[in-house]
Each structure stands twice: as structure tokens, then as C-alpha cells.
Amino acid sequence: MFPEALEFHVSGSINNLVEWMLHTFRGFFDWVAEAILGMLMFLNDALSILPWWAYLLIVCILAWLTTRRVATTVTLTLLPLIIGIFGLWELAINTLAIILAAAFISILVGIPLGVLIAESPIAAGFIRPLLDLMQTMPSFVYLIPAVIFFGLGYVPAVFATIIYSLPPIIRLTDLGLNQVSEDVIEAALSCGATRWQLLREVQLPLAVPSILAGINQTTMMALAMVVVAAMIGGGGLGYEVLRAINRIDVGSGFEAGISVVILAIIIDRLTQGLAKRWEPPTVNNS
């Protein structure tokens, strides 16, 4: 047994810090909750307006524009029909709204943080360890602060999803900027480009494929977390999976799980295809 005299617990200090934050920044948390809920309700209402066949048409157009493959386009267009056949269309729309809200906020925050890491070694030394911590922390842990600060419902589900899906877009934005050739940077600087012009007109455009890969990974992680976030009132397909587990209903769990997989496949193929379309052409030296 480990000697009790050497034990030291930080749980009390952490609980005191949380209590202080709740008391001091209550107004800020209320504002964040209202902003997230407003965005989520807007997305859910906007997505609910479209008829089911409009989604098939949108997927078909996007699949063709990003892949230019007939088989892939037809497959991705027909896959959403399975969700409708299972009677889970409305839940899938709710899940899609949560994914879009979480992914949008993650991208909005993540890309500037990725640029900051790439440009500032001091910021990189502080943020990168936090990213390591965020990526190794079990996903269920993110539910605890979400519930503490925002209670139960859609808002904490979106908040937990944002925290879980944020690291990929930050890391891949940083990676894309650091992979820009030094020769290109030196050529731009020799032509009189300022630091801001270099970032805006040279580095960011060349880093777009990496940034799009980060968007792909962020969106996929948001989809994975949405299922876990159903435990704190996230709703959507995740709630259906959770209810099937509680009832030991294998059939319903299978239908909801397959629907989640279908959403993942469609989102993954579309975002991957978009990233490939931005990749610079390879030069054949032979």
C-alpha cells in the first residue's frame, strides 16, 4: 500500500476554483449559453425546413464537386435514405445541427490559435502541452465541466463537443504553416512582403490542404463526441443509442449506430474530397 503520509489531494483546490469561477463569471457563462443555444436553434430550424429529398440533392452535388466519381456520388447520395427508412431522420437532423454548431465554433477558435502557435514560440510552449492533455483525456471527463458550468441539455453537449474536437484543427493549422517552404518565405520577404502579407497571401493559402484536413478531423471528432454527449441531454442519434443501451435493445441500437456511421461516412468523404481538391499538383521529374 502507498503510505498515506505521502498522499496529497488537489480535488479540494479544484472544487474551490470551480466555485469561484461560477460565482465570478456567472454572467459570462450565461452569455455563452445563450449564444450557443441561439446558434443551435437557428441551425436546427434551418435544417428542418429542407425536405428530405433536398438533402439527397445537396449531398449529390457536393459529392460530385469534391470527388468527380460516379460510384462515390451515387453511394453517398443513397446512404441517407437508410436513415429515413429507419425512422431516424429528425434525430439525424438534430445531430447534424449539433455537429455543425460545434465544428463551426471549433474552427472559428482553432485556426487563429493554430496561427498563433506557428508564429509565437512562447504561445506554442504554453498551448501545445494543453493540446496534449486535451487529446489524452478520456472523452467522458469533458462532460463534468460542461454540466457544472451549463447544466444539462443541448448547450453543455455542444460545449463538451467543442472542447473535445478543438485540438485537431489547431495542430493541423500549425503543421500546415510550418510546412511552407523556407525558400518560398524568403522569396516573399525579399520582394518586400510584410509579416502580415506573408501570412495572409503566402503561408495560409499554401496551408489550406492541411487546414482542410484539420476541419475533417475536427468534424469527425465532433460526431464521435455527440454520441457521448447524449448522456448530459445532447439528444439526437446519441440519445437513441443511449436509450437502446439502457433498454438492452440491440435492434434499435444497431439502427441508431448505423445512422451515425452513415453521417460519419458522408461527412468524411465530402471533407476529404474537398481537401484533395485543394492539394497542389505534384511535379513529375521523370
C-alpha positions as CSV (number, residue, x, y, z in Angstrom):
1,M,0.0,0.0,0.0
2,F,1.2,3.5,-0.7
3,P,1.9,5.4,2.5
4,E,-0.8,7.8,3.5
5,A,1.7,10.4,4.7
6,L,2.8,11.0,1.2
7,E,-0.7,11.4,-0.2
8,F,-1.7,14.9,-1.5
9,H,-5.0,15.7,-3.0
10,V,-5.8,18.6,-5.3
11,S,-9.5,17.9,-5.6
12,G,-10.4,20.4,-2.9
13,S,-8.5,23.2,-4.5
14,I,-10.1,22.4,-7.9
15,N,-13.5,22.4,-6.4
16,N,-12.9,25.8,-4.8
17,L,-11.6,27.1,-8.1
18,V,-14.8,25.9,-9.9
19,E,-17.0,27.5,-7.2
20,W,-15.1,30.8,-7.6
21,M,-15.4,30.7,-11.4
22,L,-19.1,30.0,-11.2
23,H,-19.6,32.9,-8.8
24,T,-17.3,35.4,-10.5
25,F,-18.1,34.6,-14.2
26,R,-21.8,33.6,-14.0
27,G,-22.8,36.4,-16.4
28,F,-20.2,35.3,-18.9
29,F,-21.3,31.7,-18.8
30,D,-25.0,32.8,-19.2
31,W,-24.0,34.8,-22.2
32,V,-22.1,31.8,-23.7
33,A,-25.0,29.5,-23.1
34,E,-27.4,31.9,-24.8
35,A,-25.1,32.3,-27.8
36,I,-24.6,28.6,-28.2
37,L,-28.3,27.8,-27.8
38,G,-29.3,30.6,-30.2
39,M,-26.9,29.3,-32.9
40,L,-28.1,25.7,-32.3
41,M,-31.7,26.6,-32.6
42,F,-31.1,28.6,-35.7
43,L,-29.2,25.7,-37.4
44,N,-31.8,23.2,-36.3
45,D,-34.7,25.3,-37.6
46,A,-32.8,26.0,-40.9
47,L,-32.0,22.3,-41.4
48,S,-35.6,21.3,-40.6
49,I,-37.0,23.5,-43.3
50,L,-35.4,21.5,-46.1
51,P,-37.3,18.4,-47.3
52,W,-35.6,15.0,-47.2
53,W,-35.0,14.9,-50.9
54,A,-33.2,18.3,-50.8
55,Y,-30.6,16.7,-48.6
56,L,-30.1,14.0,-51.2
57,L,-29.7,16.6,-53.9
58,I,-27.2,18.6,-51.8
59,V,-25.1,15.5,-51.0
60,C,-25.2,14.5,-54.7
61,I,-23.9,17.9,-55.8
62,L,-21.3,18.2,-53.1
63,A,-20.1,14.6,-53.7
64,W,-19.7,15.2,-57.4
65,L,-17.9,18.5,-57.0
66,T,-15.5,17.1,-54.4
67,T,-14.8,13.6,-55.8
68,R,-15.8,13.6,-59.6
69,R,-16.6,9.9,-59.2
70,V,-19.9,8.5,-60.3
71,A,-19.9,5.5,-58.0
72,T,-18.9,7.6,-54.9
73,T,-21.5,10.2,-55.8
74,V,-24.3,7.6,-56.2
75,T,-23.4,5.8,-53.0
76,L,-23.2,8.9,-50.8
77,T,-26.5,10.2,-52.3
78,L,-28.4,7.0,-51.5
79,L,-26.9,6.4,-48.0
80,P,-29.2,9.0,-46.2
81,L,-32.2,7.0,-47.4
82,I,-31.3,4.3,-44.9
83,I,-31.6,6.8,-42.0
84,G,-35.1,7.8,-43.2
85,I,-36.1,4.2,-43.6
86,F,-35.1,3.5,-40.0
87,G,-37.4,6.4,-39.0
88,L,-34.5,8.4,-37.5
89,W,-34.4,11.4,-39.9
90,E,-35.4,14.0,-37.4
91,L,-32.9,12.8,-34.8
92,A,-30.2,12.8,-37.5
93,I,-31.1,16.5,-38.3
94,N,-30.7,17.3,-34.6
95,T,-27.3,15.6,-34.5
96,L,-26.2,17.4,-37.7
97,A,-27.2,20.7,-36.1
98,I,-25.0,20.0,-33.0
99,I,-22.1,18.8,-35.2
100,L,-22.3,22.0,-37.4
101,A,-22.5,24.3,-34.4
102,A,-19.6,22.6,-32.5
103,A,-17.5,22.3,-35.7
104,F,-18.1,26.0,-36.6
105,I,-17.1,27.3,-33.2
106,S,-14.1,24.9,-33.1
107,I,-12.9,26.1,-36.5
108,L,-13.5,29.8,-35.6
109,V,-11.3,29.4,-32.5
110,G,-8.9,26.7,-33.7
111,I,-7.5,28.4,-36.8
112,P,-6.4,31.6,-35.1
113,L,-4.9,29.5,-32.3
114,G,-3.0,27.4,-34.8
115,V,-1.7,30.6,-36.5
116,L,-0.6,31.9,-33.0
117,I,1.3,28.7,-32.2
118,A,3.1,28.8,-35.6
119,E,4.0,32.4,-35.2
120,S,4.9,32.6,-31.5
121,P,7.2,30.1,-29.8
122,I,6.1,31.4,-26.4
123,A,2.4,30.6,-27.2
124,A,3.4,27.3,-28.6
125,G,5.2,26.3,-25.4
126,F,2.1,27.1,-23.4
127,I,-0.7,25.8,-25.8
128,R,0.9,22.5,-27.1
129,P,1.0,20.8,-23.6
130,L,-2.6,21.8,-23.2
131,L,-3.4,20.1,-26.5
132,D,-1.6,17.0,-25.4
133,L,-3.7,17.0,-22.3
134,M,-6.9,17.5,-24.2
135,Q,-6.2,14.7,-26.6
136,T,-5.2,12.2,-23.9
137,M,-8.1,13.0,-21.6
138,P,-11.0,10.5,-21.7
139,S,-13.9,11.9,-23.5
140,F,-16.3,11.4,-20.6
141,V,-14.2,13.8,-18.5
142,Y,-15.3,16.7,-20.7
143,L,-18.9,16.1,-19.6
144,I,-18.1,17.1,-16.0
145,P,-17.1,20.8,-16.6
146,A,-19.9,21.1,-19.2
147,V,-22.5,20.1,-16.7
148,I,-21.0,22.2,-13.9
149,F,-21.0,25.4,-16.0
150,F,-24.1,24.9,-18.2
151,G,-26.3,22.2,-16.5
152,L,-28.0,19.6,-18.6
153,G,-29.3,19.9,-22.2
154,Y,-28.0,20.9,-25.6
155,V,-25.7,23.7,-24.5
156,P,-23.4,21.6,-22.4
157,A,-23.4,18.9,-25.1
158,V,-22.2,21.4,-27.7
159,F,-19.6,22.8,-25.2
160,A,-18.2,19.4,-24.4
161,T,-18.1,18.6,-28.1
162,I,-16.2,21.8,-28.9
163,I,-13.5,21.1,-26.3
164,Y,-13.1,17.5,-27.5
165,S,-12.9,18.4,-31.2
166,L,-10.7,21.5,-30.9
167,P,-7.1,20.1,-30.9
168,P,-7.0,18.7,-34.5
169,I,-7.8,22.0,-36.2
170,I,-5.2,23.8,-34.0
171,R,-2.5,21.2,-34.6
172,L,-3.0,20.8,-38.4
173,T,-3.2,24.6,-38.9
174,D,0.1,24.9,-37.1
175,L,1.5,22.0,-39.1
176,G,0.4,23.4,-42.4
177,L,2.0,26.8,-41.7
178,N,5.3,25.2,-40.6
179,Q,5.4,23.0,-43.7
180,V,5.6,26.1,-46.0
181,S,9.0,26.0,-47.7
182,E,11.6,28.4,-46.4
183,D,12.5,29.2,-50.0
184,V,9.0,30.5,-50.6
185,I,9.0,32.5,-47.4
186,E,12.4,34.1,-48.2
187,A,11.3,34.9,-51.8
188,A,8.2,36.7,-50.4
189,L,10.2,38.6,-47.9
190,S,12.8,39.6,-50.5
191,C,10.0,41.1,-52.6
192,G,9.1,43.4,-49.7
193,A,6.2,41.5,-48.2
194,T,5.3,42.4,-44.6
195,R,4.8,39.8,-41.9
196,W,1.0,40.1,-42.3
197,Q,1.1,39.9,-46.1
198,L,3.4,36.9,-45.8
199,L,0.9,35.1,-43.6
200,R,-2.2,36.2,-45.5
201,E,-1.0,35.8,-49.1
202,V,1.6,33.1,-48.9
203,Q,1.5,30.9,-45.8
204,L,-2.3,30.5,-45.3
205,P,-3.1,29.7,-48.9
206,L,-0.3,27.1,-49.0
207,A,-1.5,25.6,-45.7
208,V,-5.1,25.2,-46.9
209,P,-4.9,21.5,-47.6
210,S,-3.6,20.9,-44.1
211,I,-6.2,23.2,-42.6
212,L,-9.0,21.3,-44.5
213,A,-7.6,18.0,-43.2
214,G,-7.9,19.6,-39.7
215,I,-11.5,20.5,-40.4
216,N,-12.2,17.0,-41.5
217,Q,-10.7,15.6,-38.2
218,T,-12.5,18.2,-36.1
219,T,-15.8,17.4,-37.7
220,M,-15.3,13.6,-37.2
221,M,-14.4,14.0,-33.6
222,A,-17.4,16.3,-33.0
223,L,-19.6,13.5,-34.4
224,A,-18.0,11.0,-32.1
225,M,-18.5,13.2,-29.1
226,V,-22.1,13.9,-29.9
227,V,-23.0,10.3,-29.1
228,V,-21.2,10.6,-25.7
229,A,-22.8,14.0,-25.0
230,A,-26.2,12.4,-25.2
231,M,-25.5,11.4,-21.5
232,I,-26.0,15.0,-20.5
233,G,-29.0,15.7,-22.7
234,G,-27.5,16.1,-26.1
235,G,-30.3,14.4,-27.9
236,G,-30.2,13.3,-31.5
237,L,-29.0,9.9,-32.6
238,G,-26.8,9.7,-29.5
239,Y,-29.8,9.7,-27.3
240,E,-31.3,6.9,-29.3
241,V,-28.1,4.9,-28.8
242,L,-28.1,5.6,-25.1
243,R,-31.8,4.6,-24.8
244,A,-31.1,1.4,-26.6
245,I,-28.2,0.6,-24.1
246,N,-30.5,1.3,-21.1
247,R,-33.2,-1.0,-22.6
248,I,-30.7,-3.6,-23.9
249,D,-32.5,-3.1,-27.3
250,V,-29.9,-4.4,-29.7
251,G,-32.1,-3.8,-32.8
252,S,-32.7,-0.1,-32.0
253,G,-29.1,0.4,-31.0
254,F,-28.0,-1.1,-34.4
255,E,-30.3,1.2,-36.4
256,A,-29.1,4.3,-34.5
257,G,-25.4,3.2,-34.7
258,I,-25.7,2.6,-38.4
259,S,-27.2,6.0,-38.8
260,V,-24.3,7.6,-37.0
261,V,-21.9,5.7,-39.2
262,I,-23.7,6.9,-42.3
263,L,-23.4,10.5,-41.2
264,A,-19.7,9.9,-40.5
265,I,-19.1,8.4,-43.9
266,I,-20.8,11.2,-45.8
267,I,-19.1,14.0,-43.8
268,D,-15.7,12.3,-44.0
269,R,-15.8,11.7,-47.8
270,L,-17.1,15.2,-48.6
271,T,-14.5,16.9,-46.4
272,Q,-11.7,14.6,-47.6
273,G,-12.6,15.2,-51.2
274,L,-12.6,19.0,-50.6
275,A,-9.1,18.8,-49.0
276,K,-7.8,16.8,-52.0
277,R,-9.2,19.3,-54.4
278,W,-7.0,22.0,-52.7
279,E,-3.8,19.9,-52.8
280,P,-1.2,21.5,-55.1
281,P,-0.4,19.4,-58.2
282,T,2.6,17.1,-57.9
283,V,5.5,17.7,-60.3
284,N,6.8,14.6,-62.1
285,N,10.6,14.9,-62.6
286,S,10.9,11.8,-64.8
